[in-house]
Amino acid sequence: MTYTTGLTVFNTAPGEKEEMYFNVCDSKCEVKRNTLGYKDFGSTMAKKKTRFDQFLCPHAEEEWHQKLEKLVKQKRENHSTKIDQMLQEEIEEIKAEHLG
């Protein structure tokens, strides 16, 4: 079972996934295996720690990546095909500049 905590962090049951790639920038995740902690908001509120593998985006702290995250969120919330197309073009430009 995968517990999504955002666009750049994913927590999974230990050993569930060998590797992951992020849907925002397509980068291979860094992974911390068998972490003891709170896997999601609900477990934090209940103060219930469990073991999980945590997959993190290696670019999450970079300014360009944070802009990319915002564009992806806008695209998901958008209901216009034309605006969707413009957002996708900008997303691809950012990826090409920083990852290409």
C-alpha positions, 0 to 999 in steps of 0.5 A: 500500500502506498501512502502519498504525502505530496507530489515529492514524497511517497511512503510505502510498506517496507519492501513494496517498491524497489524503486520509484520515479516522480510524476512531477519531474520523472526523476528517480527517487532517493529512498530511505528504507524501513523508516520508523515514523509517521507515514501520513497525516492520520498516523501523525494525529493518532501519534502512531509510528510505523515502519515504511520506505520513504521515497523522496524527490532529489530535486524537491528543494530546488526553486525550479522544481517547486515551480514545476510542482505548482504548474502540475497542481494547476494542470490537475485542477484545470478544466480547459484544454487550451490552458492545459496545453499551455501548462504542459508546454511550460512543464516540458520546457522546465524539465528540458532546461533542468533535466535534459 
